Amino acid sequence: MNTKIENFILELEKSLAAATFVKLTLANYKGSEEHLQKIFARLVETKKGERLFVQFRYDNRDTVKNFDFAEGVDTLGKYLDSGFRSGHLFTTENDFQLDIGKKNSRLKAGKPTFVSKPATAHDREKKYLIDPSAYYLKALGITTDSGEIRSDQRDKWKQINKFVEILDGLYEKSSLKEEASLKIVDMGSGKGYLTFAAYDYFVNIRPGDRMQKSAREQGRNSQLNVDALPINILGIDTRVELIDLCNDIAKASGFDGLSFVHGSIADVNETEIDILIALHACDTATDDALYKGITANAQIIVAAPCCHQEVRRQMRPPELLAGILKHPAMLERTAETITDGIRSMLLESKGYATKMFEFVATEHTPKNNMLVATKQDRPANLSDIAIQIDDIRKTFGIQHQHLADLLA
């Protein structure tokens, strides 16, 4: 290790010891580890105390890991000495720029970019349902190191908060509120934005909100003791790189009850589910997810259907509507309406009350319908619903609908 690298690492150690460290970036990688591009490091507050949160950026994925200070410094030093050609250390006292050449290296010190450290813990006074300073949001690229919403992620931020608001409202009105624990399965979890937010809300944020509300209702200034709800959330997706990334972030976040597994929705074998989530599972994967929720007797099902090609391919417009549905765009919209309408009615035929509504405004995403279903103790008119479904299918020439076939 050359002298300039040693001095750079020494400045990193000093900043951590003096609590002046803000963040660090390693770039211009020329080493042997395939696809590695950059490394980012910042501080996070965990259950075990303050840790160095390190994000490894590859050209096809990201991985993250928490280190204690000594191990983190040692890891970053080894990477600098084995392939990275530049490093940038930000502290509240100085910025340090390291450039490593084949023959010579330079280490420059300059005025600090940041005069104060970014927050590393949750700020419960924020007005949002989800705390923007949560570091899983930083790791997923939704917020900056200082907890600011990135300009190109504002739509995703609105979706996350709207989703949590919907989920909490459904939970409050359900019998799950009386249960001692909660099991949520997210089928098609993707990069896990909503999965992480759901876990964070139920475990970290909601108990505090309940505590403050209880104190206000009873006219007390002191906070009451409200324990966090024991919760287990499982995310399922077919993309291995996203599963690995999400598990890394969950571990780094200290989210012990949150895990992600690789697999298809059709192959899921979860028999005990309280809340099932399936957002934007393509075509009949939505039907597979709804079927899993029904057979597991989930009390709440939340789905945002994506595409509707199965029904679209079969549809034969009735004579009365032939002039309207001769236009492909109109037929496409009608296929979506019929598909999701049948799904809603099939859920009702299995004892659920359903609602279909706009998830977020269309300017944020064109795929904005959300179907929610809550289990009812005394469902009514089940036979009438089945007759209506049959009539609709006959009217439009629909021989097969995946959820109906599964339930049959």
N, C-alpha and C positions, 0 to 999 in steps of 0.2 A: 504494500500500500504506500503510495507516494506521500510526500509531506503535505501537499495541498489537500488531499483527501483526508488525511489525519486531522488537519486543522479544521476542516469543514465539519467533521464528525465531532470534534472537540467542542465547537461552537454549538452544535446540536445538543450535546450533553449538558453544556452550561445553561442553555436556554430552558431545558427541561427542569434542571435543578433550581433555577432562579424563577421558574414560573413565568417566563417571558415568551415561550414558544407559541407560535400561532399556527403555522403549517409548513409543509415541505413538499417539494416536487423534484422527482428525478426524471430526466428525459434524454432523448437522443441515444437510445439503446443500441449497442452494437455487439451484444454478447451472444451466447449460444442458445439461450432459452427461446424456443420457437414462439413467434407471435407476440412476445412481450413488447410493449411500447413505452409505457410510463408507469411510475409509481407515485401515489399521493399519500401523504400522512397528515393526520391532524389528531387532536385530543378528543376523547369522548369520556363521559362519566358512566360507569357501569356499576353493577351491584358490588363488584370487588374493588371499586375505587376508580381513579383516573387511569386510563390506558391510552396507548398509542394505537390509533385506528389506521391501518395501512390498506390502501386499495391498489391492487395490481391490475393495470389496464392492458388487455390484449386486443388484437385487432378483431377478434370474434367473440369476446366475452370479458367480464370483469370478475375478479375474486377479491374478497376482503378478509382481513384477519386482525384480531386484537392482540397486542403485545404489552407486557410490562415494559417499563422504560429501558431497562438494561438489554432485554432481548430484542426490543425494537431497534435500538441504536446499533446493536451488533448486526442485525439483519440488513438494515439500510447500508451500513458500512461495507458489508460483503457484496451487495449488489453494485454499489458504486465502484468497487475495486474489480468487478468482473464483467463490466460491459457498458454501464451508463457513462455518457460523456458530458453531462451537465447536471447540476443540482442547484436548486434555489431554496434557501432557508429563510423563512419570514419570522422575525421576532418583533417584540414591541420596542426593542432598542436599536436593532439594525437589521437590514436585509443582507444576506450573503449569497453571492453568485459564484458558483464553481464551474469552470470550464476545463475539461480534461483533453489534452491533445496527445498525439503519439509521442512527441518529444517533450513538450512543455505543458504545464498546467497553470491556471491562474485562479486566484481566490480574491474576489473584490468584496469590500464591505461598503454599504451605502445607507442612506437615511431609511428609516422604517416606513413601510407602506401602511402598516396597521399600528395604531397607537394604543389599542386595547385588544384583549383577547376575545375571540368569539365565544358565545355561550356553549357549554358542553352538557348542560343538564336541561331537563324539561322546565318550561316556564308556564306554570298553571294559570297565570293571569291573562294569557292570550285569549282573544275573543273567538278563535277558531275551535271547532270540535277536536281537530287534530293539531297537535303542537308542531309548528313549522321548524322548530329547532331540534326535533327528534332526528337522531343521526342516521336512522334507516332511510329517511327522506334524502339526506345528503348522499348516502351511498348509492341510492337509486337515481340520483341526478335531478330530483325535484327541487331541492333547495341548494343554496350556496353554503359555504363554510360558516357564514354568519347567520344562517337560518332564514335568508331572504328567498322568496319564491323566484325561481328563474323565469325570465320573460317568456321563454318558449315552452314553459311547463305550467302556465297558469290554467289552461283548460283541464289538464290532468289534476291539478290541485283542486279545482272546483268539483270535478268528478269524485275525487276521494272524499271530500267533506260531505257532498250530497249523499254519497253511498252510506257513509257512517250515520248520517242523520236518518236516513230511511231505515237502516238496520236497527238503530236504537229505538225508533218509533214502533217497529214491528215487535221487538223484544218486550217493550214496556206493556204492550197490549196482549201479550201471549201468556200462556201458563208457565212458560220457561222461567219467568221471573221468580217463581216459587221453588225452582230446582236448586240443588246444592252445587251443581257444576254445569258446564256447558261444553258441548262438542260441536265444532263447526268444520265442515268440509268444503273446500273451494275446488271445484272441478274445472280444470282449465285455468290454473292460477297465473300462468304467464310469468311476468316479471315480479308479481306479488305485491303491486302497489296497494291494492285493496285488502289483501290478506294481512299484510303488516299493519295497516291502519285499523282493521277490525280487532286484531290482537291488542294493539296499543290502546285502543279506546276502552275495551272491556277490562283490561288488566290494570292500566295505569291512569287513565283519565276519568272514566265513568265513576269509579269509587270516590274520587275526590269531589266530583260534581255532586254526587249523592250526599256526601258528608256535609258540604256547604248548604245544600238545599234543606237537609234535615235540621241543621242548626237554625236556619232562617225561619222555617216553619214553626219551630218550637221557641222562637224568640231568644235564642242563646247566642252569645258572642263567641263562646268556645266551640271548637269543632268536635263533632262526634266521631267515634271510632267506627268506620265502615270498612270491612275487610274487602280485599280484591276478590273477585269471583274466580274460583278455580276453573281454568279454561284450557281446552286443548283444541288447537286448530291445525288441520292438515291441508296442505296445498298439493294438488296433483297436476302434472303437466307432462307432455311428451318430449319436451326439449331438455336434454340432459344438462346443457350449459346453464340454463335458467334455474334448474333445480339446484345445481351446485352453488350458483351465485346466491340464491335465496337462502339456502342453508348456512352459507358463510355469514351472511348479514344477520340472520336470526341468532346465530351463535354469538356474533360480535355484539349484538344488541342485548344479550342476556335474556332473550325471549325463550325461556325453557319449554314452554308449552306449545311452541310453534315449530312445525317441521314441514318439509316438502319431499315428495317422493315422485319417482319417475313412473309413468304408466298412462294408459289411455282410460278415458272415462268408462268405456264399455267394460273394461276389465276390473274396475274398482269393486272391492268386496268389503265395504263398510256397512255393517248391519245396524250400528247405533249412531244416528246422526240427529242432532237437535236442529241445526240450521244448515241448509245446503245452499251453496252459492254456485252459480254457473253463468258467468258473464262472457258473452261473445264466443261461446262454443259453437263452432261452425256447423251449419246445416243440421243433420240428425244427431250430432253430438249433444245438442241441447236436449233432444228427446231422451238420449241415454241418461243424461244427468237428472232430468225430471223423474225418469223411471226409478233411478237409484234413490232419489229422495222419497218417492211414494212408498217403495218397498221397505225402506228403512224407517218408515213412519216419522219422517222429519216434521217437526212442528211448524217450521218456517222454511219456505223455498223462495229464493230470490234468483231470477234469471233475466238476462238481457240477451234475447235471441239475436243471432247474427244473420246468416243467409238462409234462404228458404227454397232451395233448389228442388228438393224432393217433390213438393206439391206443385211447384211451378212447371215441372216437366210433364205432369199428368193432367193439368187443368184443361178442361174443355168448356169454354164459356157457354152458359145456357143461352138459348135463342134470344131471350129478352135483353141480354147484356152483350150480345155479339158485336153490335156497333160500337160500344164503348171499349170493350176489352180487345178489340182488334189491334189496338196500339200497344206495342211491347212494354212501354213504360207503365201504362195503366194495368196491364196484366201482371207485371212484376209487383206493383204495389198491392194489388188484390191478392196475389199469392201470399205476400207477407201477412196481410190482414187475416186471410183464411187460415193460414198455418198457425199463427199465434192465437187466433180465436179458438181453433180446435184444441190446441194445447191447454188453454184456459178452461175450456169446458170439460176436457178429460180430467183435469185436476179437480174440478168441482164434482165430477162423477165419482171421485175417490174420497170425497168428504172434506175438500178444501174450499175455503172462500178465497176468491181471487180478485186482483185489481191489475189493470194495465194502465200505465201512465208514462208521461215523458220523463226520462231520467234526468237529462240535462238538455238545455236549449239546443236546437239544431245548428246554431252557429258554432257550437263547440264540438259536436260530433254528429254525423248523419245517422249513426246507429244508436238511437236514443230512447227506444222503448224499453220499459222494464215491466216484467211480469212477476208479481209477488203472490204467494199463496200461503195461507195460514190454516192449520188443521182445526176443524170444527168438532165440537162434542156431539152436536145433533144436526148433521147435514140433512137437507130436505130435497125432494124432487129428483132423486138420483135417476130414476127410470125415465123421467121426462127429458133429462139432459142427454141420456144415451140415444133417445129417439131423435132429438134435434141434431146431434152429431151425424147420425146416419143420413138424415135428410140433406144436410149440407154437403156431405161427401157425394151423395148421388147427384145432387144438382150440378156439381162441378166436375163430375167424373173422376173423383179421387178414389183409386182402388187401394192405395197404401198410404198410411201415415205412420211414421216409425213408432211414435209413442203409443198410438192405438194398437199397433201390431204387438208391441212388447207387453202391453197390459192384457191383450187377448190371450 
